[in-house]
Amino acid sequence: MSSSLQAFLVAIEMAERQRDAARQALQDVRRGQQSAQRQFDQLQGYSEEIQGRWGAQEGMEVKPEVMHHQYQFMDRLGHAIGMQTGVLDEHAGRVQAAEQHLLQAELRLASLKKVVDKRRCEQELLQARREQKQTDERAAIQSARTDRRPLGEE
């Protein structure tokens, strides 16, 4: 195996490690995104539950202070939901970047493997040509020996 081919094999090994690291990073980022989505869903569900409770009590008389606190609480909850929406957007960007990084790593690995395959084919073809040349030379030598023998020695 040529040193050039050996260097490509080392490069492939490195590219495989980089691809595996990129794949792991993508999985980690996706887990973070899923966690952020669960938090968003919890906040959204809690908000809907609270609004549902207060909607069922519309016929009841509620003190103005209680209503004021309720509105303040719902405003804070709405703010938290808005912030979590921003977190989800950030996670979506991270996932997209990690997917792009993994794609680039896979493309690099595939191109290196293609180069190695091409080099191996070239080496095999070169070796086959050498062997054919040696076979032709042996046949020519054998033929020359046969031609040099006197007619009666065959």
C-alpha contacts under 8 A as a table, 3 or more apart, distances in Angstrom:
res1	aa1	res2	aa2	distance
1	M	5	L	6.52
1	M	6	Q	6.80
2	S	5	L	5.24
2	S	6	Q	6.23
3	S	6	Q	4.85
3	S	7	A	6.07
4	S	7	A	5.11
4	S	8	F	6.44
5	L	8	F	5.05
5	L	9	L	6.30
5	L	116	V	6.62
5	L	119	R	7.14
5	L	120	R	7.92
6	Q	9	L	5.02
6	Q	10	V	6.35
7	A	10	V	5.12
7	A	11	A	6.22
8	F	11	A	4.84
8	F	12	I	6.08
8	F	112	L	6.99
8	F	116	V	6.56
9	L	12	I	4.96
9	L	13	E	6.24
9	L	116	V	7.48
10	V	13	E	5.05
10	V	14	M	6.31
11	A	14	M	5.08
11	A	15	A	6.05
11	A	112	L	7.53
12	I	15	A	4.92
12	I	16	E	6.03
12	I	109	L	6.18
12	I	112	L	6.17
12	I	113	K	6.84
13	E	16	E	5.12
13	E	17	R	6.40
14	M	17	R	5.12
14	M	18	Q	6.23
15	A	18	Q	4.97
15	A	19	R	6.02
15	A	105	A	6.82
15	A	108	R	7.01
15	A	109	L	5.45
16	E	19	R	5.01
16	E	20	D	6.08
16	E	109	L	6.52
17	R	20	D	5.06
17	R	21	A	6.10
18	Q	21	A	5.03
18	Q	22	A	6.08
18	Q	105	A	6.57
19	R	22	A	5.01
19	R	23	R	6.10
19	R	102	L	6.14
19	R	105	A	4.98
19	R	106	E	6.04
19	R	109	L	7.71
20	D	23	R	5.01
20	D	24	Q	6.18
21	A	24	Q	5.06
21	A	25	A	6.08
22	A	25	A	4.99
22	A	26	L	6.14
22	A	98	A	6.96
22	A	101	H	6.51
22	A	102	L	5.05
22	A	105	A	7.31
23	R	26	L	5.11
23	R	27	Q	6.33
23	R	102	L	5.97
24	Q	27	Q	5.07
24	Q	28	D	6.22
25	A	28	D	5.04
25	A	29	V	6.15
25	A	98	A	6.83
26	L	29	V	5.09
26	L	30	R	6.08
26	L	95	V	6.50
26	L	98	A	5.15
26	L	99	E	6.38
26	L	102	L	7.54
27	Q	30	R	5.07
27	Q	31	R	6.18
28	D	31	R	5.12
28	D	32	G	6.34
29	V	32	G	5.04
29	V	33	Q	6.21
29	V	91	H	7.24
29	V	94	R	6.69
29	V	95	V	5.89
29	V	98	A	7.53
30	R	33	Q	4.89
30	R	34	Q	6.13
30	R	91	H	7.90
30	R	95	V	6.25
31	R	34	Q	5.04
31	R	35	S	6.18
32	G	35	S	5.09
32	G	36	A	6.20
32	G	91	H	7.23
33	Q	36	A	5.08
33	Q	37	Q	6.10
33	Q	88	L	6.65
33	Q	91	H	5.30
33	Q	92	A	7.10
33	Q	95	V	7.82
34	Q	37	Q	4.94
34	Q	38	R	6.19
35	S	38	R	5.10
35	S	39	Q	6.32
36	A	39	Q	5.08
36	A	40	F	6.19
36	A	84	Q	7.29
36	A	87	V	7.01
36	A	88	L	6.19
36	A	91	H	7.96
37	Q	40	F	4.99
37	Q	41	D	6.08
37	Q	88	L	6.68
38	R	41	D	5.00
38	R	42	Q	6.12
39	Q	42	Q	5.06
39	Q	43	L	6.24
39	Q	84	Q	7.65
40	F	43	L	5.16
40	F	44	Q	6.06
40	F	81	I	6.49
40	F	84	Q	5.88
40	F	85	T	7.17
41	D	44	Q	5.02
41	D	45	G	5.93
42	Q	45	G	5.07
42	Q	46	Y	6.00
43	L	46	Y	5.09
43	L	47	S	6.12
43	L	77	L	7.39
43	L	80	A	7.71
43	L	81	I	6.26
44	Q	47	S	5.13
44	Q	48	E	6.25
44	Q	81	I	6.86
45	G	48	E	5.12
45	G	49	E	6.07
46	Y	49	E	5.00
46	Y	50	I	6.15
47	S	50	I	5.21
47	S	51	Q	6.16
47	S	74	M	7.32
47	S	77	L	6.87
47	S	78	G	7.83
48	E	51	Q	5.12
48	E	52	G	5.97
49	E	52	G	5.01
49	E	53	R	6.25
50	I	53	R	5.13
50	I	54	W	6.33
51	Q	54	W	5.17
51	Q	55	G	5.92
52	G	55	G	5.01
52	G	56	A	6.27
53	R	56	A	5.32
53	R	57	Q	6.64
54	W	57	Q	5.10
54	W	58	E	6.54
55	G	58	E	5.43
56	A	59	G	7.75
57	Q	60	M	5.34
58	E	61	E	7.69
62	V	66	V	6.61
62	V	67	M	6.69
63	K	66	V	5.36
63	K	67	M	6.46
64	P	67	M	5.03
64	P	68	H	6.05
65	E	68	H	4.97
65	E	69	H	6.20
66	V	69	H	5.12
66	V	70	Q	6.06
67	M	70	Q	4.91
67	M	71	Y	6.12
68	H	71	Y	5.22
68	H	72	Q	6.19
69	H	72	Q	5.01
69	H	73	F	6.03
70	Q	73	F	5.07
70	Q	74	M	6.17
71	Y	74	M	5.07
71	Y	75	D	6.08
72	Q	75	D	5.05
72	Q	76	R	6.26
73	F	76	R	5.13
73	F	77	L	6.11
74	M	77	L	4.91
74	M	78	G	5.96
75	D	78	G	5.00
75	D	79	H	6.13
76	R	79	H	4.94
76	R	80	A	6.17
77	L	80	A	5.01
77	L	81	I	6.19
78	G	81	I	5.03
78	G	82	G	6.17
79	H	82	G	5.00
79	H	83	M	6.20
80	A	83	M	5.05
80	A	84	Q	6.12
81	I	84	Q	5.02
81	I	85	T	6.17
82	G	85	T	5.01
82	G	86	G	6.52
83	M	86	G	5.09
83	M	87	V	6.40
84	Q	87	V	4.82
84	Q	88	L	6.15
85	T	88	L	5.01
85	T	89	D	6.28
86	G	89	D	5.01
86	G	90	E	6.28
87	V	90	E	5.07
87	V	91	H	6.23
88	L	91	H	5.04
88	L	92	A	6.16
89	D	92	A	5.03
89	D	93	G	6.38
90	E	93	G	5.15
90	E	94	R	6.30
91	H	94	R	4.93
91	H	95	V	6.07
92	A	95	V	5.11
92	A	96	Q	6.17
93	G	96	Q	5.08
93	G	97	A	6.16
94	R	97	A	5.08
94	R	98	A	6.04
95	V	98	A	5.06
95	V	99	E	6.04
96	Q	99	E	5.11
96	Q	100	Q	6.20
97	A	100	Q	5.07
97	A	101	H	6.14
98	A	101	H	4.97
98	A	102	L	6.14
99	E	102	L	5.11
99	E	103	L	6.12
100	Q	103	L	5.02
100	Q	104	Q	6.21
101	H	104	Q	5.16
101	H	105	A	6.24
102	L	105	A	5.03
102	L	106	E	6.14
103	L	106	E	5.11
103	L	107	L	6.14
104	Q	107	L	5.10
104	Q	108	R	6.16
105	A	108	R	5.17
105	A	109	L	6.22
106	E	109	L	5.10
106	E	110	A	6.10
107	L	110	A	5.07
107	L	111	S	6.11
108	R	111	S	5.18
108	R	112	L	6.20
109	L	112	L	5.17
109	L	113	K	6.19
110	A	113	K	5.11
110	A	114	K	6.14
111	S	114	K	4.99
111	S	115	V	6.26
112	L	115	V	5.13
112	L	116	V	6.26
113	K	116	V	5.07
113	K	117	D	6.12
114	K	117	D	5.09
114	K	118	K	6.17
115	V	118	K	5.07
115	V	119	R	6.11
116	V	119	R	5.03
116	V	120	R	6.06
117	D	120	R	5.10
117	D	121	C	6.19
118	K	121	C	5.13
118	K	122	E	6.18
119	R	122	E	5.00
119	R	123	Q	6.12
120	R	123	Q	5.02
120	R	124	E	6.06
121	C	124	E	5.04
121	C	125	L	6.08
122	E	125	L	5.11
122	E	126	L	6.09
123	Q	126	L	5.00
123	Q	127	Q	6.04
124	E	127	Q	5.02
124	E	128	A	6.07
125	L	128	A	5.02
125	L	129	R	6.17
126	L	129	R	5.09
126	L	130	R	6.23
127	Q	130	R	5.03
127	Q	131	E	6.16
128	A	131	E	5.09
128	A	132	Q	6.05
129	R	132	Q	4.99
129	R	133	K	6.03
130	R	133	K	5.03
130	R	134	Q	6.18
131	E	134	Q	5.05
131	E	135	T	6.09
132	Q	135	T	5.00
132	Q	136	D	6.05
133	K	136	D	5.02
133	K	137	E	6.07
134	Q	137	E	5.01
134	Q	138	R	6.13
135	T	138	R	5.14
135	T	139	A	6.10
136	D	139	A	5.03
136	D	140	A	6.05
137	E	140	A	4.99
137	E	141	I	6.11
138	R	141	I	5.06
138	R	142	Q	6.01
139	A	142	Q	5.01
139	A	143	S	5.94
140	A	143	S	4.97
140	A	144	A	6.02
141	I	144	A	5.00
141	I	145	R	6.18
142	Q	145	R	5.11
142	Q	146	T	6.17
143	S	146	T	5.04
143	S	147	D	6.11
144	A	147	D	5.01
144	A	148	R	6.22
145	R	148	R	5.18
145	R	149	R	6.50
146	T	149	R	5.56
147	D	150	P	7.99
149	R	153	E	6.43
149	R	154	E	7.42
150	P	153	E	5.69
150	P	154	E	7.69
151	L	154	E	6.48
